[in-house]
Amino acid sequence: MNKILVLAMALLFVAACTYQTGQTQVKGGTETVGTQPASETGGSVAKVEIVGFAFNPQTLTVPVGTTVEFLNKDTVPHTVTSDAGDFDSPTLKERESFKFLFNEKGTFSYHCSIHTSMKGTIVVE
């Protein structure tokens, strides 16, 4: 019976580790976190979709402390790259996402480094 309990706990641990695959960049450094809902991470989450070679919405206004998730819905890869060097996602394939926690007020312009005509702005109030 103890062996079954130990095995079950080990499987739950592996499943939990597998779930923790999201990446969030925090201004001033990178922090890897899971893909928990906002209630578990302590802040709100806003979404920007990458679709049709565009960021949608192109301009998003959020309060300080908001995590913005950028989800690639195109079949081609894209990046989310800050114009000022504040954040830079890895190359995102279809259905992959990148999260960034905006902890400072300001206007943050970004683009896709692969398709430089793709531009967006996050306004943090």
N, C-alpha and C positions, 0 to 999 in steps of 0.2 A: 504494500500500500504506500509506503514512504517513497519507493522508487517512482511510482506513478505520480505522486505529488511533486517530486523533484523534477521529473520530466515535463509535467504540465507547466511548472513555473519557468523552466528553461525555455519552453516554446513561447510562453507569453513574453518573456524578456526579448527573445529574438524578434518576435512580431512587433514589439514596441520599438526596438531599435530600427527595424526596417521602416516603420512609420515616420521616424524622425529624419525626413529627407529634405525638408524645406531649407532655404537659405535666406537669411535676412541680413542686409548690411545696415549697420548702425553708423551714423555720422561719426567719423573719427575712428572707425574700426569695423571689423566684420565679426558678426556673431552668427553661428549656425544654430537654428532653432527648428522645432518641429512645425508641422502644418496645422497647429491647433486653431480652433475658432478664437475670435477676438476675446471672448470671455475668459479664456484660459491664459492668454498672453497679456492681459491687463490693459489693452488698448483697443481702439477701433480699427477696422480693416476696410479700405476702399479698393476698388478694382479698376484697372485699366486693361482693356482687351486690345490685343494686336490682331487686327483683321483687315484684309484688303489693302495691305501695305500701308496701314495707318494706325495711330494710337487713338483709341476711342474710350473716353472722351479725349480730345486733343488738349484741352485745358481742364484740370481738376483742382478744386479748392477744398482743402482739408484742414482740420484743426491740428495744432501741435500735438505730437504723440500718436499720430495715425500711421499705421503700416499701409503702404500701397503695394498691392500685388499686381504685377504685370503678367498677363496670361497670353501666350502666343496661340492664337486660333488659326493662323495661316499654316499652310503646308510647307512653307519655306522657313529657314532659320532667320532669327532676328536677334538684336541685342537691345538693351536699355542702357544707354551710356550718357552720363551727365556731361553737359557742355563744360562745366567748371571742374570736373574731376571728383565730384562728391560721391559718385557711385558708378559702378560698371558691372553689368550682369555678364555671366558667361553666355555663350551662344545658346539661345533657346530654340529647341526644336518644337514641332507641333505638340500642343498640350503641355508644354513645360512652362513653369512660371518662375518669376524672380520677385522677391519681396524686399522693400526698403522701408526702414522706420524713420520717419521725418520728425526729429526732436527739436528743430529750430525753425523759427519763423523765417520766411523768405520766399523768393520765387526761384524755382529750380527748373531750368530748361534742360531738355535731354533729346537724344536722337538715337537712331539705329546706326551703328557703325558700319553695317553691311550695306544698308540702303539709306544714304545720308539725307535724302529728301524727306524721310520720315522724321517728324519733329513733334515734341509735346512739351507741356509745362505743368508742373505741380506748384500750386500756390499754397503756402502753409501760413495760416493765420493764428 
